[in-house]
């Protein structure tokens, strides 16, 4: 009575108990249809920069949109449940197109411990847990670390983003990754600088293949 279950998007109480979004908001999320399409715009970001097996994003991100509102809830309002729910939706997109069928495990893009402590959780881990609930792909957490604290890159240009990520990531447990096809997961891809920096460290481990999935792609 005092804490009604409402849609995280629009606030209506007309939704199922196990849902975070009403059908109207869920249908309003702009699906990219990138999964199962080689050469999609996310893959193109990494051409000549990172040896990615395949890459895709679930939804288009624009400012002042429903998706931006949901990501604010996830990253700055402590709403892990919406992250898990959106991860499930991403998992359905992956599973429906048989994308990443050879993936052995997922790695959430690490946060610096200082930032993760402040937030209370890693939003990429919440997404991974949702994906795992649908696809049964296991999550390998804390084997790659973000050893350098970096400020938000929202207002940075492309070159500054790349420079800002130099030497930021490190692999702690190489045996856990050796010989595996790994799926690196994050919330939004813009220039790809952060994912490139982390992915480059992962690919230094013997026998690894790397794919990338993000919830959203910035247009």
MARGULO-767920 format. One line per 4 residues: number of its first residue (from 1); their letters; for each residue x, y, z of N, C-alpha, C. Coordinates in steps of 0.02 Angstrom, whole numbers, plus 32768, in hexadecimal, padded with zeros to 4 digits. Layout:
BEGIN
NUM = A = X Y Z X Y Z X Y Z ~ ...
// end
This chain:
BEGIN
1 = XXXX = 8029 7FC4 8000 8000 8000 8000 802B 803F 8000 ~ 8060 803E 802A 8089 807A 8031 80BF 807F 7FFC ~ 80D2 8046 7FDF 8105 8045 7FAA 80EA 8022 7F6D ~ 80BF 8042 7F47 809F 8021 7F0E 80D2 800F 7ED8
5 = XXXX = 80C6 7FD8 7EB6 80F1 7FC3 7E7F 80DE 7FEA 7E41 ~ 810A 8016 7E2A 80FA 8040 7DF0 8130 8039 7DBA ~ 811E 804D 7D7E 814C 804B 7D45 8184 807D 7D50 ~ 81C2 8067 7D47 81FC 8093 7D50 81FE 80C8 7D1A
9 = XXXX = 81DE 80BB 7CE2 81DE 80EB 7CAC 81AC 8123 7CB3 ~ 816C 8111 7CBD 8137 8143 7CBC 8111 814A 7CFE ~ 811A 811B 7D2C 80FA 8120 7D6C 80B6 8100 7D72 ~ 809D 80E2 7D3C 805C 80C1 7D41 8061 8082 7D6D
13 = XXXX = 8029 8071 7D8D 8028 8034 7DB5 8008 7FFA 7D8F ~ 7FFF 8003 7D4D 7FE1 7FCE 7D24 8019 7FA5 7D05 ~ 8036 7F78 7D2C 806A 7F4B 7D14 806E 7F0F 7D41 ~ 808A 7ED9 7D26 8090 7E9A 7D4A 80C0 7EA2 7D85
17 = XXXX = 80B7 7E7B 7DBA 80E1 7E80 7DF5 812B 7E74 7DE7 ~ 813C 7E4B 7DB5 8181 7E3B 7DA7 81A0 7E67 7D71 ~ 817D 7E9B 7D5C 8195 7EC8 7D27 81AA 7F0B 7D44 ~ 81DC 7F2A 7D25 81F2 7F6D 7D39 81D5 7FA3 7D0B
21 = XXXX = 81C0 7F8E 7CCF 81A3 7FBD 7C9F 815F 7FA5 7C89 ~ 8131 7FD3 7C7E 80F0 7FC1 7C61 80FA 7FB1 7C17 ~ 80C9 7F93 7BF9 80CE 7F7F 7BB3 80D9 7FBB 7B85 ~ 80BA 7FF3 7B96 80C2 802F 7B6D 810B 8047 7B6D
25 = XXXX = 812A 804A 7BA8 8170 8060 7BAB 819E 802D 7B8C ~ 8191 7FED 7B98 81BB 7FB9 7B7A 81BA 7FBD 7B2E ~ 817F 7FC9 7B12 8179 7FCF 7AC9 8198 8010 7AAF ~ 81A0 8041 7ADA 81BE 8081 7AC6 820A 807F 7AC3
29 = XXXX = 8229 804B 7ADF 8272 8046 7ADB 8287 8039 7A92 ~ 82B3 8063 7A77 82C5 805F 7A30 82F7 8028 7A22 ~ 82DF 7FEE 7A0C 830A 7FB4 79FE 8336 7FC1 79C0 ~ 8376 7FAF 79C5 83A4 7FBB 798D 83A0 7F86 7957
33 = XXXX = 8390 7F48 796B 8394 7F0E 793D 83DB 7F01 7925 ~ 840D 7F12 794F 8453 7F07 793D 8467 7EBE 7946 ~ 8447 7E9A 7974 845C 7E56 7981 844F 7E2A 7944 ~ 8481 7E01 7933 847A 7DD6 78F9 8489 7DF9 78B8
37 = XXXX = 84A0 7E37 78BA 84B0 7E5D 787D 84FA 7E71 787D ~ 8525 7E4A 785C 856C 7E5B 7859 8576 7EA0 7838 ~ 85A6 7EC4 7851 85B5 7F06 7835 8586 7F3D 784E ~ 8561 7F2F 7883 8534 7F62 789F 855E 7F9C 78BC
41 = XXXX = 853E 7FD5 78CB 8564 8010 78E1 858F 8006 791F ~ 857C 7FDA 794C 85A6 7FCE 7987 85E6 7FAA 7972 ~ 85E0 7F78 7948 861D 7F57 792F 864A 7F88 790A ~ 862D 7FB5 78E5 8654 7FE5 78BF 867E 8013 78EB
45 = XXXX = 8667 8020 7927 868D 8049 7956 86D3 802D 7961 ~ 86D7 7FEA 7963 8716 7FCA 7976 8741 7FB4 793B ~ 872A 7FC0 78FE 8752 7FAD 78C4 8798 7FCC 78C8 ~ 87CB 7FA2 78C1 880F 7FB9 78C0 882A 7FCD 7905
49 = XXXX = 8802 7FC6 7938 8816 7FDB 797B 8818 7FA1 79AC ~ 87E9 7F72 79A5 87E3 7F3B 79D4 87C9 7EFE 79AE ~ 87E9 7EC5 79BB 87D7 7E88 7998 8799 7E69 79B9 ~ 875F 7E83 79A5 8720 7E6C 79C2 8700 7E37 7996
53 = XXXX = 86EC 7E00 79B6 86CB 7DC9 7992 8688 7DE1 7977 ~ 8660 7E01 79A2 8623 7E22 798E 860E 7E53 79C5 ~ 85E4 7E83 79B3 85CF 7EB6 79E3 858A 7ECF 79CF ~ 8563 7EE4 7A01 8520 7EFF 79F3 8506 7F23 7A31
57 = XXXX = 84D3 7F4B 7A26 84AF 7F6D 7A5C 8465 7F61 7A54 ~ 8440 7F62 7A8B 83F9 7F52 7A89 83CD 7F8C 7A72 ~ 83DD 7FC9 7A8A 83B0 8001 7A80 83D7 8040 7A6C ~ 83B4 806D 7A49 83D1 80AE 7A39 83CA 80DC 7A76
61 = XXXX = 83FF 8101 7A85 83FE 8131 7ABC 83FC 8178 7AA0 ~ 83CD 819F 7AB7 83CB 81E7 7AA7 83BC 820D 7AE8 ~ 83CF 824C 7AEA 83C3 8275 7B24 8378 8284 7B2C ~ 8364 828E 7B6A 831E 829C 7B7B 82EF 8264 7B66
65 = XXXX = 8308 8227 7B66 82E0 81EE 7B51 82CD 81C3 7B8D ~ 82A0 8194 7B82 828F 8164 7BB5 82CC 813D 7BCC ~ 82F6 8128 7B9D 8330 8101 7BAE 8361 8129 7BD9 ~ 836A 8169 7BCA 8395 8192 7BF4 8379 8196 7C3B
69 = XXXX = 8338 819D 7C41 8319 819E 7C83 8327 815D 7CA9 ~ 8321 8125 7C87 832D 80E4 7CA7 8376 80DC 7CBC ~ 83A4 80F4 7C92 83EB 80EF 7CA3 83FD 811C 7CDD ~ 83DD 8155 7CE3 83E7 8180 7D1D 83CF 815C 7D5D
73 = XXXX = 8396 813B 7D57 837D 8114 7D90 83AF 80DE 7DA3 ~ 83CD 80BD 7D72 83FD 8087 7D7E 843E 80A1 7D9B ~ 8459 80D6 7D7F 849D 80EB 7D91 84A0 811D 7DCB ~ 846B 8143 7DD4 846E 8179 7E06 8436 8179 7E39
77 = XXXX = 8406 814C 7E33 83CE 814A 7E62 83CA 8108 7E88 ~ 83FE 80DF 7E81 8401 80A1 7EA8 83D1 806B 7E92 ~ 83B6 806F 7E55 8383 803F 7E3F 83A4 8005 7E1A ~ 83BE 7FD5 7E40 83DC 7F9A 7E21 83A9 7F6F 7DFD
81 = XXXX = 836B 7F70 7E16 8337 7F46 7DF8 832B 7F57 7DAF ~ 832F 7F97 7D9D 8324 7FA9 7D56 835F 7F90 7D2C ~ 839B 7F8E 7D4A 83D5 7F73 7D26 83CC 7F29 7D18 ~ 83B6 7F03 7D4A 83A9 7EBC 7D40 8373 7EB1 7D0C
85 = XXXX = 833E 7ED9 7D0F 8307 7ED3 7CE0 831E 7EE3 7C99 ~ 8343 7F1A 7C91 835C 7F2C 7C4E 838E 7EF8 7C35 ~ 83B4 7EDB 7C63 83E0 7EA4 7C50 83B9 7E69 7C35 ~ 8380 7E5A 7C53 8355 7E25 7C3A 833D 7E34 7BF2
89 = XXXX = 8329 7E73 7BE7 8312 7E85 7BA4 834A 7E7E 7B71 ~ 8387 7E91 7B85 83C1 7E88 7B5A 83CE 7E3E 7B4F ~ 83C5 7E16 7B82 83CE 7DCE 7B7C 839D 7DAF 7B4A ~ 835E 7DC7 7B4A 832D 7DAE 7B1A 8342 7DBF 7AD3
93 = XXXX = 835E 7DFB 7AC8 8375 7E0E 7A85 83AF 7DE1 7A6F ~ 83DD 7DD4 7A9D 8416 7DA8 7A8E 83FE 7D62 7A7D ~ 83D1 7D48 7AA6 83BA 7D03 7A9D 838F 7CFB 7A5F ~ 8366 7D2D 7A4F 8338 7D29 7A16 835E 7D23 79D4
97 = XXXX = 8399 7D41 79D0 83BF 7D41 7992 83FA 7D11 7995 ~ 83FC 7CE8 79CA 8432 7CB8 79D3 8476 7CDA 79D1 ~ 8476 7D1A 79E4 84B5 7D3F 79E5 84E0 7D27 7A1F ~ 8521 7D28 7A13 8552 7D16 7A47 8547 7CCF 7A61
101 = XXXX = 8533 7CA2 7A35 8524 7C5E 7A4A 8562 7C39 7A64 ~ 859D 7C4F 7A4F 85DA 7C2C 7A65 85FB 7C4D 7AA1 ~ 85DA 7C7F 7ABE 85F7 7CA2 7AF8 85FA 7C73 7B34 ~ 8634 7C73 7B56 863D 7C49 7B91 862A 7C6D 7BD2
105 = XXXX = 8636 7CB0 7BD4 8628 7CD5 7C11 8623 7D1F 7C02 ~ 8601 7D43 7C2E 85FC 7D8C 7C29 8629 7DAE 7C5C ~ 8643 7DE8 7C49 8669 7E13 7C76 8648 7E57 7C78 ~ 862E 7E6D 7CB2 8614 7EB2 7CB6 864E 7EE3 7CB4
109 = XXXX = 8647 7F19 7C8E 867B 7F4C 7C8C 8687 7F64 7CD3 ~ 86C5 7F5F 7CEC 86D1 7F70 7D33 86CB 7FBC 7D41 ~ 86B3 7FCA 7D7D 86B7 800D 7D98 86F5 8011 7DC5 ~ 8711 804C 7DCD 8745 8056 7DFF 8725 8049 7E44
113 = XXXX = 874A 8027 7E72 872D 8018 7EB4 8712 8055 7ED8 ~ 8732 808E 7ECF 871A 80CB 7EF0 86D5 80DF 7ED6 ~ 86CC 80DA 7E94 868C 80EC 7E77 8657 80B7 7E87 ~ 866B 8077 7E86 863B 8043 7E96 8623 8047 7EDE
117 = XXXX = 8651 8058 7F0C 863E 805F 7F52 860D 8099 7F5A ~ 8619 80CF 7F37 85ED 8109 7F3B 85A7 80F8 7F20 ~ 85A5 80D3 7EE7 8565 80C2 7EC9 8543 8088 7EED ~ 856C 805B 7F08 8551 8021 7F2C 854F 7FE2 7F02
121 = XXXX = 855B 7FE8 7EC2 8559 7FAF 7E94 8574 7FC6 7E50 ~ 8580 7F95 7E26 8595 7FA2 7DE1 8558 7F97 7DB4 ~ 8544 7FCB 7D8F 8509 7FC4 7D65 8512 7F90 7D2F ~ 8550 7F85 7D17 855C 7F52 7CE4 8552 7F0C 7D01
125 = XXXX = 8560 7F03 7D41 8554 7EC3 7D61 8509 7EB5 7D66 ~ 84E2 7EE8 7D75 8499 7EE0 7D77 847F 7ECB 7D33 ~ 8499 7EE9 7CFE 8485 7ED6 7CBA 8499 7E8D 7CAC ~ 84D6 7E7B 7CBE 84EE 7E37 7CB3 84C2 7E04 7CD6
129 = XXXX = 84AF 7E12 7D14 8485 7DE3 7D3A 8442 7DD9 7D18 ~ 8427 7E0F 7CFB 83E8 7E09 7CD5 83F1 7DE0 7C96 ~ 8427 7DEC 7C72 8436 7DC6 7C35 843D 7D7C 7C47 ~ 8462 7D6E 7C7D 846F 7D29 7C91 842E 7D04 7CA2
133 = XXXX = 83FE 7D27 7CBE 83BE 7D08 7CD1 8399 7CEE 7C93 ~ 83A6 7D0D 7C5A 8383 7CFA 7C1C 83AD 7CCA 7BF2 ~ 83EE 7CD5 7BEF 8419 7CB0 7BC1 8440 7C77 7BE3 ~ 8446 7C79 7C25 846E 7C49 7C4C 84B9 7C50 7C3F
137 = XXXX = 84CE 7C88 7C22 8515 7C95 7C1C 8530 7CAB 7C60 ~ 8563 7C89 7C7A 857C 7C9C 7CBD 859F 7CE0 7CBD ~ 85A0 7CFF 7CF7 85C0 7D40 7D01 8601 7D36 7D27 ~ 8638 7D50 7D0B 8678 7D50 7D2E 8686 7D97 7D44
141 = XXXX = 8683 7DA2 7D85 868C 7DE6 7D9F 86CD 7DEB 7DC6 ~ 86E9 7E26 7DC9 8725 7E36 7DF0 8765 7E15 7DD7 ~ 8765 7DFA 7D9A 87A3 7DDF 7D7E 87C7 7E14 7D55 ~ 87A2 7E47 7D40 87C0 7E82 7D20 87AF 7EBE 7D4C
145 = XXXX = 87E1 7EE7 7D5A 87D6 7F20 7D87 87E3 7F62 7D62 ~ 87C4 7F95 7D7C 87D1 7FD9 7D65 87FE 7FF9 7D9A ~ 883F 7FFB 7D8D 886F 800D 7DC0 8879 8058 7DC8 ~ 8860 807F 7D98 8868 80C8 7D9A 8823 80E8 7D9D
149 = XXXX = 881B 8117 7DCB 87DB 813B 7DCF 87D9 816F 7D98 ~ 87A4 816F 7D71 879C 81A1 7D3B 875B 81C6 7D46 ~ 875C 8207 7D36 871F 822F 7D3A 86F2 821C 7D00 ~ 86B3 8230 7D04 8684 8222 7CCE 869D 823E 7C8C
153 = XXXX = 8690 8219 7C56 86A8 822D 7C14 8671 824D 7BEA ~ 8639 825C 7C09 85FF 8274 7BE4 860E 82B2 7BBA ~ 8635 82DF 7BD6 8643 831E 7BB3 8685 831D 7B8C ~ 86A7 82E3 7B8A 86E7 82DF 7B67 86DE 82CF 7B1E
157 = XXXX = 870C 82E8 7AF5 870E 82D7 7AAE 872C 8292 7AA4 ~ 872A 827B 7A65 8741 8237 7A55 878A 822C 7A69 ~ 87B7 8259 7A56 87FF 8251 7A64 880B 8251 7AAF ~ 87EC 8280 7AD2 87F5 8284 7B1B 87DC 8245 7B3E
161 = XXXX = 87A7 8227 7B24 878E 81E9 7B42 87C2 81B2 7B3C ~ 87E0 81AB 7B02 8813 8177 7AF9 884E 8183 7B28 ~ 8866 81C1 7B2B 889E 81D1 7B56 888E 81C5 7B9F ~ 8850 81D3 7BB2 883A 81CC 7BF7 8839 8183 7C0D
165 = XXXX = 8834 8154 7BDE 882E 810D 7BEF 8870 80E7 7BEC ~ 88A6 8108 7BDC 88E7 80E7 7BD4 88FE 80C9 7C17 ~ 8909 8088 7C18 8923 8067 7C54 88F1 8060 7C8D ~ 88B2 8065 7C7F 887F 8065 7CB4 886E 801F 7CCD
169 = XXXX = 886F 7FED 7CA1 8857 7FAA 7CB3 8890 7F78 7CBA ~ 8884 7F43 7CE1 88B4 7F0D 7CE9 888F 7ECC 7CF6 ~ 88AC 7E94 7CDE 888F 7E52 7CEB 88B0 7E36 7D2A ~ 8886 7E20 7D5A 88A0 7E05 7D99 88A8 7DB9 7D96
173 = XXXX = 887E 7D97 7D70 887C 7D4E 7D70 887C 7D34 7D29 ~ 88B7 7D2F 7D0B 88BC 7D18 7CC6 88A2 7CD1 7CBC ~ 88B1 7CA1 7CE8 8898 7C5C 7CDE 884C 7C59 7CD8 ~ 8828 7C86 7CF9 87DF 7C85 7CF5 87C5 7C98 7CB0
177 = XXXX = 87F0 7CB9 7C88 87DC 7CD2 7C46 87FA 7CAA 7C0C ~ 882F 7C86 7C19 8854 7C66 7BE3 8828 7C37 7BBA ~ 882F 7C3E 7B77 880C 7C12 7B49 87C2 7C1D 7B43 ~ 87A8 7C54 7B5F 8760 7C5F 7B5F 874A 7C96 7B2E
181 = XXXX = 870C 7C8E 7B16 86EB 7CC3 7AF1 86C5 7CED 7B24 ~ 86D9 7D2B 7B2C 86BF 7D55 7B62 8694 7D8E 7B47 ~ 865E 7D9B 7B69 8630 7DD0 7B56 8638 7E09 7B88 ~ 8652 7E42 7B71 865A 7E7D 7B9B 861A 7EA6 7B97
185 = XXXX = 85FE 7EB7 7BD1 85BC 7ED7 7BD4 85C0 7F1B 7BF6 ~ 859F 7F4D 7BD8 859A 7F90 7BF6 8556 7FAD 7BE7 ~ 8548 7FE7 7C05 8505 8004 7BFC 84FF 802A 7BB9 ~ 852F 8056 7BAA 852A 807F 7B6D 856D 8080 7B49
189 = XXXX = 856B 807D 7B07 85A8 8086 7ADF 85A0 80C6 7AB7 ~ 85D3 80F1 7ABB 85D4 8130 7A95 860F 812E 7A65 ~ 864B 813E 7A7E 8686 8139 7A53 86A6 80F4 7A58 ~ 8696 80CE 7A8C 86B3 808C 7A96 86F7 808D 7AB9
193 = XXXX = 870E 80C8 7ACF 8751 80CD 7AEC 8759 80A3 7B2B ~ 8728 80A3 7B56 872C 807D 7B95 872B 8032 7B87 ~ 86FE 801C 7B5C 86FA 7FD6 7B4A 8738 7FBF 7B26 ~ 8754 7FEA 7AFC 8792 7FD9 7AD9 87CB 7FCF 7B0A
197 = XXXX = 87D1 7FFB 7B3B 8808 7FF6 7B6B 8802 7FB6 7B94 ~ 87C6 7FA6 7BAA 87BC 7F69 7BD1 87C4 7F2B 7BA5 ~ 87A7 7F2D 7B6A 87AC 7EF4 7B3D 87F3 7EE4 7B28 ~ 881B 7F17 7B20 8862 7F0D 7B0E 8887 7EE5 7B42
201 = XXXX = 8878 7EF3 7B82 8898 7ECD 7BB8 8880 7E85 7BB9 ~ 8840 7E7B 7BAD 8825 7E37 7BAC 8845 7E0D 7B74 ~ 884E 7E2C 7B3A 886A 7E08 7B01 88B4 7DF8 7B08 ~ 88D5 7E14 7B3A 891A 7E02 7B47 8920 7DBD 7B67
205 = XXXX = 88E8 7DA4 7B81 88E7 7D61 7BA0 88E5 7D2D 7B69 ~ 890D 7CFA 7B6F 8914 7CC7 7B3B 88D2 7CA6 7B2A ~ 88C4 7CA1 7AE8 888C 7C7B 7ACF 8848 7C9B 7AD7 ~ 8845 7CDB 7AE8 8804 7CFA 7AF2 87E8 7D16 7AB1
209 = XXXX = 87A6 7D13 7AAB 8780 7D37 7A78 8753 7D68 7A9D ~ 8745 7DA1 7A7E 871F 7DD5 7A9F 86E3 7DEB 7A76 ~ 86A9 7DED 7A96 866E 7E0D 7A79 8656 7E43 7AAA ~ 862C 7E6F 7A91 8615 7EA8 7AB9 85CA 7EAE 7AB1
213 = XXXX = 85A8 7EB9 7AE9 8560 7EC8 7AE8 8553 7F03 7B18 ~ 852E 7F33 7B00 851A 7F6A 7B2B 84CE 7F72 7B29 ~ 84B4 7F8F 7B5D 846C 7F9C 7B5D 845A 7FCD 7B27 ~ 8483 8002 7B1F 8470 8038 7AF3 84AA 8050 7AC8
217 = XXX = 8498 806D 7A90 84C7 808B 7A5F 84B2 80D4 7A56 ~ 84E2 8101 7A60 84D3 8148 7A5B 84D0 815F 7A12 ~ 849A 8181 7A00 8494 819B 79BB 8495 81E7 79BD
// end
